[in-house]
Amino acid sequence: MEFHDELLPGIELLIRKYPLKGADALHLSSALWLEKTVQEKVTFVASDESLLKAARSERLKIVNPQG
């Protein structure tokens, strides 16, 4: 997997805005970047409730595979 430098500002903002771990902020930032890049809604998949709450706040479509 390739890391894009343009994710860094988004990661920093998400960590300040939500109680996320570093990897979770990277996951969410990547989804937001992808949605912006493809200019289509993407589905964010996670099972961590705080991560899903942050994704919901960022207006992503979410799916929790655990229910």
C-alpha positions as a printed NumPy array, in Angstrom:
array([[  0.   ,   0.   ,   0.   ],
       [  1.321,   3.407,  -0.925],
       [  1.082,   6.33 ,   1.5  ],
       [  0.139,   9.716,   0.086],
       [  1.52 ,  12.836,   1.781],
       [ -1.747,  14.677,   1.195],
       [ -3.287,  12.441,   3.908],
       [ -1.153,  14.018,   6.675],
       [ -3.16 ,  17.221,   7.228],
       [ -6.366,  15.182,   7.314],
       [ -4.93 ,  12.735,   9.825],
       [ -3.801,  15.539,  12.117],
       [ -7.206,  17.235,  11.91 ],
       [ -9.079,  14.016,  12.656],
       [ -6.884,  13.226,  15.676],
       [ -7.606,  16.707,  17.081],
       [-11.315,  16.472,  16.284],
       [-12.083,  12.908,  17.479],
       [-10.691,  10.472,  20.076],
       [ -9.013,   8.275,  17.451],
       [ -5.896,   6.135,  17.491],
       [ -3.299,   6.848,  14.811],
       [ -4.225,   3.878,  12.615],
       [ -7.925,   4.727,  12.91 ],
       [ -7.268,   8.308,  11.848],
       [ -5.295,   6.987,   8.867],
       [ -8.187,   4.659,   7.942],
       [-10.746,   7.485,   8.128],
       [ -8.525,  10.018,   6.405],
       [ -7.943,   7.568,   3.555],
       [-11.674,   7.061,   3.078],
       [-12.314,  10.813,   3.066],
       [ -9.46 ,  11.32 ,   0.59 ],
       [-10.816,   8.564,  -1.657],
       [-14.325,  10.004,  -1.602],
       [-12.98 ,  13.427,  -2.527],
       [-10.734,  11.982,  -5.242],
       [-13.335,   9.82 ,  -6.984],
       [-16.121,  12.337,  -6.276],
       [-18.498,   9.538,  -5.347],
       [-19.845,   8.238,  -2.064],
       [-17.706,   5.461,  -0.61 ],
       [-18.734,   2.976,   2.05 ],
       [-16.628,   3.047,   5.222],
       [-16.344,  -0.358,   6.93 ],
       [-15.208,  -0.691,  10.545],
       [-16.286,  -2.339,  13.779],
       [-14.842,   0.176,  16.261],
       [-17.689,   2.337,  17.574],
       [-15.65 ,   5.509,  18.101],
       [-14.251,   5.214,  14.573],
       [-17.737,   4.651,  13.129],
       [-19.051,   7.633,  15.08 ],
       [-16.296,   9.831,  13.627],
       [-16.981,   8.506,  10.115],
       [-20.684,   9.204,  10.555],
       [-19.857,  12.738,  11.704],
       [-17.791,  13.167,   8.539],
       [-20.904,  12.118,   6.561],
       [-19.545,   8.866,   5.238],
       [-21.828,   5.942,   4.544],
       [-20.866,   3.353,   7.169],
       [-21.118,  -0.412,   7.614],
       [-20.339,  -2.334,  10.791],
       [-19.658,  -5.975,   9.838],
       [-20.349,  -7.035,  13.428],
       [-23.904,  -5.786,  13.351]])
